[in-house]
């Protein structure tokens, strides 16, 4: 249990932003986060800084009085740690600056920017930062955990395009972190989470991406899942980098483009997104359907900003949620059998959106081949695919049912998953899990050294926390 701060102490008078406490107008809206399992949590104070100087004021105050601090970016973290009960929260939502420089192919963003906002700004110049797949996600938390999505095979993880960060340290200094300035801090921020300082702005390298891209949904019965997944494993080893594939196992929701006989039935959907030359799009999809004939194909062209929010319907903001995940290889004996058996025993739900989902993201290409494992804290070593199992529901009475479904599958898969993983797409499993998530013991030691240097009192503890 975190120490209870003494908020009889007044915030310094030079803090210019808004301070919200229980009962204030706007407090309940400000504390709303993605996972409603933590909705009863009531922070003692939610401080919304007006500028970087305000963040410095808050951190000097917290450091002087040994007050732990939580930080909210997009509020999308599965563990709900951005809004801890009876604690001080620094809400970075007001930091919405986005400055695109098409000449240098860089973009500077504030820590409160959402993926949808960043995509929209960059696409005005037919460019992109490789990021995530749910548009309500905050760019800050996504980046600090590593960042994977549809462009990872073409351009790498989000941190592979990160150039620099503006960081307020726990003692209130403003520093710049890059490969050439405070490089130990920069390395740790590239996947080590919010353990080291409060990032107020990020600078990224931009990459070309046409406004219109191709996508297809290919439906398969679950009894074909094993053969198709194994075929995809072979196919994706040599697939062009502009092709991204996510396999989704879930009950099919009512959709205008899907035949009604599939509604409510657990299926496997192959979601293919192609960002290359659209004259080649049909041929690429035909290569996939030639592996195994799907029961239905839905394909077309659409703006990137729409395609990159297609999964929003699978993870709407504001329901109770649980998530487990890890790196795996579908070719390992028993893996696919565990996943498909789990899909068949998923708890029923009357919600219009699928409430029980398993996703399998195929790695390869840039994220697997172009960047050294030790170049950033984020680990991707040996990852053939990333599996995630996600559920949403609406009442506390169903907590055990849906969480138990996920945990059973995850525990069965456990010995077959890699120790390293993507920390954003799983609940916190404790220190031993976290030690393995970053890969080698040498990388973990570097992270602990950065934590000891930049946050020795562990004031920034409301995260997947590195304990020194």
C-alpha positions as CSV (number, residue, x, y, z in Angstrom):
1,X,0.0,0.0,0.0
2,X,1.4,3.4,-1.0
3,X,2.1,5.9,1.8
4,X,-0.8,8.2,2.3
5,X,0.3,11.8,1.4
6,X,-0.4,14.7,3.6
7,X,-2.4,17.2,1.5
8,X,-2.8,19.6,4.3
9,X,0.3,21.0,2.7
10,X,-0.7,23.6,0.1
11,X,0.5,23.4,-3.4
12,X,2.9,26.2,-4.1
13,X,1.4,29.5,-5.1
14,X,3.3,29.6,-8.4
15,X,1.4,26.6,-9.7
16,X,-0.8,28.1,-12.5
17,X,-2.8,25.1,-13.6
18,X,-6.1,23.6,-12.3
19,X,-6.3,21.5,-9.1
20,X,-9.2,19.1,-8.7
21,X,-10.3,17.3,-5.5
22,X,-13.3,15.1,-4.6
23,X,-16.5,17.1,-5.1
24,X,-15.0,19.7,-7.5
25,X,-16.7,20.3,-10.8
26,X,-14.7,18.3,-13.4
27,X,-13.1,15.9,-10.9
28,X,-15.1,12.9,-12.0
29,X,-14.5,13.5,-15.6
30,X,-10.8,14.0,-15.0
31,X,-10.4,10.7,-13.1
32,X,-12.1,8.6,-15.9
33,X,-9.7,6.1,-17.3
34,X,-10.0,3.2,-19.7
35,X,-10.3,0.3,-17.2
36,X,-13.5,0.8,-15.1
37,X,-12.4,-1.8,-12.6
38,X,-10.5,1.1,-11.0
39,X,-13.4,3.6,-11.2
40,X,-13.9,3.7,-7.5
41,X,-10.4,5.0,-7.0
42,X,-10.4,8.7,-5.9
43,X,-7.1,10.5,-6.1
44,X,-6.6,13.1,-3.3
45,X,-5.6,15.7,-5.9
46,X,-5.6,15.8,-9.7
47,X,-3.3,18.6,-10.8
48,X,-3.6,19.7,-14.4
49,X,-0.5,21.7,-15.3
50,X,-0.8,24.7,-17.6
51,X,2.8,24.5,-18.8
52,X,6.1,22.7,-18.2
53,X,7.0,25.1,-15.4
54,X,3.9,23.8,-13.5
55,X,5.2,20.2,-13.8
56,X,8.5,21.4,-12.4
57,X,6.7,23.1,-9.5
58,X,4.7,19.9,-8.8
59,X,7.8,17.7,-8.8
60,X,9.8,20.0,-6.6
61,X,6.9,20.0,-4.2
62,X,6.5,16.2,-4.3
63,X,10.3,15.7,-3.8
64,X,10.5,18.1,-0.9
65,X,7.7,16.3,1.0
66,X,8.4,12.7,-0.2
67,X,5.0,12.5,-1.9
68,X,4.6,9.8,-4.5
69,X,3.3,10.9,-7.8
70,X,1.1,9.2,-10.4
71,X,1.0,10.5,-14.0
72,X,-1.9,10.4,-16.4
73,X,-1.4,10.6,-20.2
74,X,-4.2,8.9,-22.1
75,X,-5.4,6.9,-19.1
76,X,-5.3,3.7,-21.2
77,X,-3.0,1.5,-19.0
78,X,-4.7,-1.7,-18.1
79,X,-3.6,-1.6,-14.4
80,X,-5.4,1.7,-13.6
81,X,-2.2,3.1,-12.0
82,X,-2.7,6.6,-13.4
83,X,-5.5,7.2,-10.9
84,X,-4.4,5.7,-7.6
85,X,-6.7,6.2,-4.6
86,X,-5.8,9.1,-2.2
87,X,-2.7,10.1,-4.1
88,X,-1.4,13.0,-6.1
89,X,-2.0,12.7,-9.9
90,X,-0.3,14.9,-12.5
91,X,-2.7,14.9,-15.4
92,X,-0.8,15.6,-18.6
93,X,-4.0,15.8,-20.8
94,X,-3.6,19.6,-21.4
95,X,-0.3,19.0,-23.2
96,X,-1.7,18.8,-26.8
97,X,1.0,20.4,-28.8
98,X,1.7,18.8,-32.2
99,X,4.3,20.4,-34.5
100,X,5.0,18.6,-37.8
101,X,8.2,19.5,-39.7
102,X,7.8,17.9,-43.1
103,X,11.2,19.2,-44.2
104,X,13.1,17.4,-41.5
105,X,10.5,14.6,-41.3
106,X,10.1,15.0,-37.6
107,X,7.2,15.7,-35.2
108,X,7.1,17.1,-31.7
109,X,4.1,16.1,-29.5
110,X,3.0,17.0,-26.1
111,X,2.5,14.2,-23.5
112,X,-1.3,14.5,-23.6
113,X,-1.7,13.7,-27.3
114,X,-3.8,10.7,-28.3
115,X,-2.9,8.4,-31.2
116,X,-5.9,9.6,-33.3
117,X,-4.7,13.2,-32.9
118,X,-1.1,12.3,-33.9
119,X,-2.2,10.3,-36.9
120,X,-4.5,13.1,-38.1
121,X,-1.7,15.7,-37.9
122,X,1.0,13.6,-39.6
123,X,-1.3,12.4,-42.3
124,X,-1.8,16.0,-43.5
125,X,1.7,15.5,-44.8
126,X,1.3,11.8,-45.8
127,X,3.6,10.7,-43.0
128,X,3.3,8.6,-39.8
129,X,4.8,7.7,-36.5
130,X,4.6,4.0,-36.1
131,X,2.3,3.6,-33.1
132,X,-0.6,1.6,-31.7
133,X,-4.0,0.4,-32.9
134,X,-6.6,1.9,-30.5
135,X,-7.0,5.6,-31.3
136,X,-7.9,6.6,-27.7
137,X,-4.5,5.4,-26.4
138,X,-2.1,8.1,-25.2
139,X,1.1,8.5,-27.1
140,X,3.1,8.9,-23.9
141,X,2.3,5.5,-22.3
142,X,2.5,3.8,-25.6
143,X,5.9,5.1,-26.3
144,X,7.3,4.6,-22.8
145,X,6.3,0.9,-23.0
146,X,7.8,0.4,-26.5
147,X,4.9,0.8,-28.9
148,X,3.7,-1.8,-31.5
149,X,1.1,-1.6,-34.2
150,X,0.4,-2.0,-37.9
151,X,3.6,-0.3,-39.1
152,X,6.0,-2.2,-36.9
153,X,7.0,-4.6,-39.7
154,X,7.7,-1.6,-42.0
155,X,9.2,0.9,-39.6
156,X,9.8,-0.8,-36.2
157,X,8.4,-0.1,-32.8
158,X,7.5,3.4,-31.7
159,X,10.7,3.8,-29.7
160,X,12.7,2.9,-32.8
161,X,11.5,6.3,-34.2
162,X,11.9,8.3,-30.9
163,X,14.6,11.0,-31.2
164,X,14.4,12.9,-28.0
165,X,12.3,13.6,-24.9
166,X,11.8,16.7,-22.7
167,X,11.8,15.3,-19.2
168,X,11.0,16.9,-15.8
169,X,13.1,15.0,-13.2
170,X,11.8,14.1,-9.8
171,X,13.6,17.1,-8.3
172,X,12.0,19.5,-10.7
173,X,14.8,20.0,-13.3
174,X,14.0,20.2,-17.0
175,X,16.4,18.0,-19.1
176,X,16.6,16.8,-22.6
177,X,17.1,13.1,-23.2
178,X,18.4,11.7,-26.5
179,X,21.2,9.4,-27.7
180,X,23.6,12.3,-27.2
181,X,22.2,14.0,-24.1
182,X,21.4,12.1,-20.9
183,X,21.7,8.9,-23.0
184,X,21.2,6.6,-20.0
185,X,17.8,8.2,-19.3
186,X,16.8,8.2,-23.0
187,X,17.6,4.5,-23.3
188,X,15.6,3.7,-20.2
189,X,12.6,5.8,-21.4
190,X,12.6,3.7,-24.6
191,X,10.5,0.9,-23.1
192,X,11.1,1.1,-19.4
193,X,7.8,2.9,-18.7
194,X,7.2,5.9,-16.5
195,X,9.8,5.0,-13.9
196,X,12.4,7.7,-14.4
197,X,10.8,11.2,-14.9
198,X,7.8,13.0,-16.4
199,X,8.1,13.4,-20.1
200,X,6.4,16.6,-21.2
201,X,7.2,16.3,-25.0
202,X,8.4,13.7,-27.4
203,X,10.2,14.1,-30.7
204,X,9.9,11.4,-33.4
205,X,11.2,10.6,-36.8
206,X,8.4,10.6,-39.4
207,X,8.0,8.0,-42.2
208,X,6.1,8.2,-45.5
209,X,2.7,6.6,-45.5
210,X,0.0,7.2,-48.1
211,X,-3.3,8.6,-46.9
212,X,-5.2,5.6,-48.4
213,X,-4.2,2.0,-47.5
214,X,-5.7,-1.5,-48.1
215,X,-7.2,-3.8,-45.6
216,X,-8.9,-7.1,-45.5
217,X,-10.7,-9.3,-43.0
218,X,-10.6,-13.0,-43.8
219,X,-12.9,-15.3,-41.8
220,X,-12.1,-18.9,-40.8
221,X,-13.8,-21.5,-38.6
222,X,-11.8,-22.3,-35.5
223,X,-11.2,-25.9,-36.7
224,X,-9.1,-24.4,-39.4
225,X,-7.2,-22.1,-37.1
226,X,-4.3,-24.4,-36.4
227,X,-3.5,-25.1,-40.0
228,X,-3.9,-21.5,-41.1
229,X,-1.8,-20.1,-38.3
230,X,1.0,-22.5,-39.1
231,X,0.7,-21.5,-42.8
232,X,0.8,-17.8,-41.8
233,X,4.0,-18.4,-39.7
234,X,5.8,-19.6,-42.8
235,X,4.2,-17.0,-45.1
236,X,5.1,-14.0,-42.9
237,X,8.8,-14.9,-42.7
238,X,9.2,-13.7,-46.3
239,X,6.2,-11.4,-46.6
240,X,6.8,-7.8,-47.7
241,X,7.2,-5.3,-44.9
242,X,4.3,-3.2,-45.9
243,X,2.0,-6.1,-44.9
244,X,0.8,-6.3,-41.3
245,X,-1.3,-9.2,-40.0
246,X,-3.2,-9.6,-36.8
247,X,-5.2,-12.7,-36.2
248,X,-8.2,-12.2,-34.0
249,X,-10.1,-15.0,-32.3
250,X,-13.5,-13.7,-31.0
251,X,-17.2,-14.0,-31.4
252,X,-18.2,-12.1,-34.5
253,X,-20.3,-9.0,-33.7
254,X,-23.1,-7.8,-36.0
255,X,-21.4,-5.9,-38.8
256,X,-22.9,-4.7,-42.2
257,X,-20.1,-6.3,-44.1
258,X,-20.3,-9.7,-42.4
259,X,-22.9,-12.4,-43.2
260,X,-25.5,-12.8,-40.4
261,X,-24.8,-16.5,-40.0
262,X,-21.5,-15.6,-38.4
263,X,-22.9,-13.3,-35.7
264,X,-22.1,-14.4,-32.2
265,X,-20.0,-17.4,-33.4
266,X,-16.4,-17.7,-32.3
267,X,-14.3,-17.4,-35.4
268,X,-10.7,-16.6,-36.5
269,X,-10.4,-13.4,-38.4
270,X,-7.1,-12.5,-40.2
271,X,-6.9,-8.7,-40.4
272,X,-4.4,-7.8,-43.1
273,X,-3.3,-4.1,-43.5
274,X,-1.2,-3.2,-46.6
275,X,0.4,0.2,-46.7
276,X,2.4,-0.3,-49.9
277,X,1.6,0.2,-53.6
278,X,-2.2,-0.3,-53.8
279,X,-1.8,-1.8,-57.3
280,X,-0.3,-4.8,-55.5
281,X,-3.0,-5.0,-52.8
282,X,-5.2,-7.6,-54.4
283,X,-2.3,-9.8,-55.2
284,X,-1.0,-9.7,-51.6
285,X,-4.4,-10.7,-50.2
286,X,-4.7,-13.4,-52.9
287,X,-1.4,-14.8,-51.6
288,X,-3.0,-15.1,-48.1
289,X,-6.3,-16.6,-49.3
290,X,-4.3,-19.2,-51.3
291,X,-2.9,-20.6,-48.1
292,X,-6.4,-21.6,-46.9
293,X,-9.7,-20.5,-48.4
294,X,-11.7,-18.3,-46.0
295,X,-15.4,-18.6,-45.5
296,X,-15.7,-14.8,-46.2
297,X,-13.5,-12.1,-47.5
298,X,-14.1,-8.4,-46.8
299,X,-11.6,-6.1,-48.3
300,X,-11.2,-2.6,-49.6
301,X,-9.3,0.7,-49.4
302,X,-9.8,3.3,-46.8
303,X,-8.0,6.3,-45.2
304,X,-5.2,5.3,-42.8
305,X,-6.7,7.4,-40.0
306,X,-9.8,5.1,-40.3
307,X,-8.0,1.8,-40.6
308,X,-5.9,2.6,-37.6
309,X,-9.0,2.9,-35.4
310,X,-10.6,-0.3,-36.7
311,X,-9.8,-2.1,-33.4
312,X,-11.5,0.7,-31.3
313,X,-14.7,-1.4,-31.4
314,X,-12.8,-4.3,-29.8
315,X,-11.6,-2.1,-26.9
316,X,-14.1,0.7,-26.1
317,X,-13.1,3.2,-23.4
318,X,-14.9,2.8,-20.1
319,X,-15.7,-0.9,-19.4
320,X,-14.2,-3.3,-16.8
321,X,-11.2,-5.0,-18.4
322,X,-8.5,-7.6,-17.9
323,X,-5.5,-8.4,-20.1
324,X,-2.7,-10.9,-20.3
325,X,-0.1,-11.3,-23.1
326,X,3.3,-12.5,-24.1
327,X,5.6,-13.4,-27.0
328,X,5.1,-16.8,-28.5
329,X,5.7,-19.0,-31.5
330,X,2.5,-20.7,-32.9
331,X,4.7,-23.6,-34.1
332,X,5.5,-24.6,-30.5
333,X,3.6,-27.8,-29.7
334,X,0.3,-27.2,-28.0
335,X,0.2,-23.4,-28.3
336,X,-2.6,-23.2,-30.9
337,X,-4.6,-25.9,-29.2
338,X,-4.6,-24.0,-26.0
339,X,-5.6,-20.7,-27.7
340,X,-8.4,-22.2,-29.8
341,X,-9.8,-24.3,-26.8
342,X,-9.8,-21.1,-24.8
343,X,-11.8,-19.3,-27.5
344,X,-14.5,-22.0,-27.4
345,X,-15.0,-21.7,-23.6
346,X,-15.2,-17.9,-23.5
347,X,-17.9,-16.5,-21.2
348,X,-21.0,-15.3,-23.0
349,X,-21.9,-11.7,-23.3
350,X,-24.8,-9.6,-24.5
351,X,-22.8,-6.6,-25.2
352,X,-22.8,-5.5,-28.9
353,X,-19.0,-5.5,-29.0
354,X,-17.0,-8.7,-28.6
355,X,-16.2,-9.1,-24.9
356,X,-13.7,-11.9,-25.2
357,X,-10.8,-11.6,-27.6
358,X,-7.5,-13.2,-28.4
359,X,-5.1,-11.4,-30.8
360,X,-2.0,-12.8,-32.4
361,X,0.3,-10.1,-33.9
362,X,2.9,-11.2,-36.4
363,X,6.4,-9.7,-36.0
364,X,9.2,-9.8,-38.5
365,X,10.5,-7.2,-40.8
366,X,11.8,-3.9,-39.3
367,X,10.9,-4.5,-35.7
368,X,12.7,-7.9,-35.7
369,X,15.6,-7.3,-38.1
370,X,16.6,-3.6,-38.2
371,X,17.3,-2.7,-34.5
372,X,19.7,-4.3,-32.0
373,X,18.0,-5.8,-29.0
374,X,20.1,-3.7,-26.6
375,X,19.5,-0.4,-28.5
376,X,16.5,0.4,-26.3
377,X,15.0,-1.0,-23.1
378,X,12.0,-2.4,-25.0
379,X,12.7,-6.1,-25.7
380,X,11.7,-7.9,-28.9
381,X,14.3,-10.6,-29.0
382,X,13.0,-13.9,-30.4
383,X,9.4,-12.7,-30.8
384,X,7.7,-14.5,-33.7
385,X,4.3,-13.3,-32.5
386,X,2.7,-11.6,-29.7
387,X,-0.4,-13.1,-28.1
388,X,-2.8,-11.1,-26.0
389,X,-6.0,-12.2,-24.3
390,X,-8.4,-9.4,-23.5
391,X,-11.9,-9.2,-21.9
392,X,-14.4,-6.5,-21.1
393,X,-17.5,-6.5,-19.1
394,X,-19.7,-4.2,-17.1
395,X,-20.4,-5.3,-13.6
396,X,-18.2,-6.3,-10.6
397,X,-20.3,-9.6,-10.3
398,X,-18.6,-10.8,-13.5
399,X,-15.0,-9.9,-12.5
400,X,-14.1,-13.5,-11.5
401,X,-15.7,-15.0,-14.5
402,X,-13.9,-13.0,-17.2
403,X,-10.6,-12.7,-15.4
404,X,-10.6,-16.4,-14.7
405,X,-11.1,-17.1,-18.4
406,X,-8.1,-15.1,-19.3
407,X,-5.9,-16.2,-16.5
408,X,-6.6,-19.9,-17.2
409,X,-5.5,-19.6,-20.8
410,X,-2.5,-17.5,-19.8
411,X,-1.4,-20.0,-17.1
412,X,-1.7,-22.9,-19.6
413,X,0.4,-21.0,-22.1
414,X,2.8,-19.8,-19.5
415,X,5.6,-22.4,-20.0
416,X,5.4,-21.9,-23.8
417,X,5.7,-18.1,-23.7
418,X,9.0,-16.3,-23.8
419,X,10.2,-14.6,-20.6
420,X,10.6,-11.2,-22.4
421,X,7.6,-9.3,-23.6
422,X,5.8,-6.1,-24.3
423,X,5.0,-4.5,-20.9
424,X,2.0,-2.5,-22.2
425,X,-0.1,-5.4,-23.3
426,X,-0.4,-7.4,-20.1
427,X,-1.3,-6.7,-16.5
428,X,1.5,-6.3,-14.0
429,X,2.7,-9.7,-12.9
430,X,5.2,-8.6,-10.3
431,X,8.9,-8.1,-10.0
432,X,10.1,-11.5,-11.3
433,X,7.9,-11.2,-14.4
434,X,9.2,-7.6,-14.9
435,X,12.8,-8.7,-14.5
436,X,12.3,-11.2,-17.4
437,X,10.2,-8.8,-19.6
438,X,13.1,-6.7,-20.6
439,X,15.2,-9.6,-21.8
440,X,18.7,-10.0,-20.5
441,X,19.9,-9.5,-17.0
442,X,22.3,-6.8,-18.3
443,X,19.4,-4.8,-19.6
444,X,17.5,-5.1,-16.4
445,X,20.6,-4.0,-14.5
446,X,20.8,-0.9,-16.7
447,X,17.2,-0.1,-15.9
448,X,17.8,-0.4,-12.2
449,X,20.8,1.8,-12.5
450,X,18.8,4.5,-14.3
451,X,16.1,4.2,-11.7
452,X,18.6,4.7,-8.9
453,X,20.0,7.7,-10.6
454,X,16.9,9.5,-11.7
455,X,14.3,8.5,-9.1
456,X,16.2,7.1,-6.1
457,X,13.2,7.6,-3.7
458,X,10.8,5.8,-6.1
459,X,8.4,8.8,-6.2
460,X,7.3,7.6,-9.6
461,X,6.0,4.2,-8.4
462,X,2.5,4.0,-10.0
463,X,3.5,2.0,-13.0
464,X,5.1,-1.3,-13.8
465,X,7.5,-0.3,-11.2
466,X,11.2,-1.0,-11.0
467,X,12.0,-1.5,-7.4
468,X,15.6,-0.8,-6.3
